[in-house]
Amino acid sequence: MPILVVILLILMVATFGFWGTLKAILGGIGVLVLLVLLGLALAAAAGRFFYDRARRKA
């Protein structure tokens, strides 16, 4: 599997150039980070919702 990643990076650098490849990699990492943050925010909102709902019933 790692050899495929290396080959993919070589092909991307050959096709788009170094800076284009770097932008693509950083963009992909940025999207993953934002997805994790969105998931954490959703979990926090759901936790708060259920916490408030449980306090009202008690």
C-alpha positions in Angstrom: 0.0 0.0 0.0 2.7 2.6 0.8 4.3 2.1 -2.6 1.0 3.1 -4.2 0.9 6.3 -2.2 4.5 7.1 -3.3 3.6 6.4 -7.0 0.5 8.5 -6.7 2.6 11.4 -5.2 5.1 11.1 -8.0 2.4 11.2 -10.6 0.8 14.2 -9.0 4.1 16.1 -8.8 4.8 15.2 -12.5 1.3 16.3 -13.5 0.5 19.4 -11.4 3.9 20.4 -10.1 5.2 20.5 -6.6 3.1 23.5 -5.4 -0.1 22.2 -6.9 0.5 18.8 -5.2 1.2 20.5 -1.9 -2.0 22.5 -2.2 -4.0 19.3 -2.9 -2.5 17.5 0.1 -3.0 20.4 2.4 -6.6 20.9 1.1 -7.4 17.2 1.7 -6.0 17.4 5.3 -8.0 20.6 5.8 -11.2 18.9 4.8 -10.5 16.0 7.1 -9.8 18.4 10.0 -13.0 20.3 9.3 -15.0 17.1 9.2 -13.6 16.0 12.6 -14.4 19.4 14.1 -17.9 19.2 12.6 -18.4 15.8 14.2 -17.2 17.0 17.6 -19.5 20.0 17.4 -22.4 17.8 16.5 -21.6 15.4 19.4 -21.4 18.4 21.8 -24.7 19.8 20.7 -26.4 16.4 20.9 -24.9 15.8 24.4 -26.1 19.2 25.6 -29.6 18.5 24.1 -29.9 15.1 25.9 -28.4 16.5 29.1 -30.9 19.3 29.2 -33.7 16.9 28.4 -32.7 14.5 31.2 -32.5 17.4 33.7 -36.1 18.5 32.8 -37.5 15.0 33.4 -35.8 14.6 36.8 
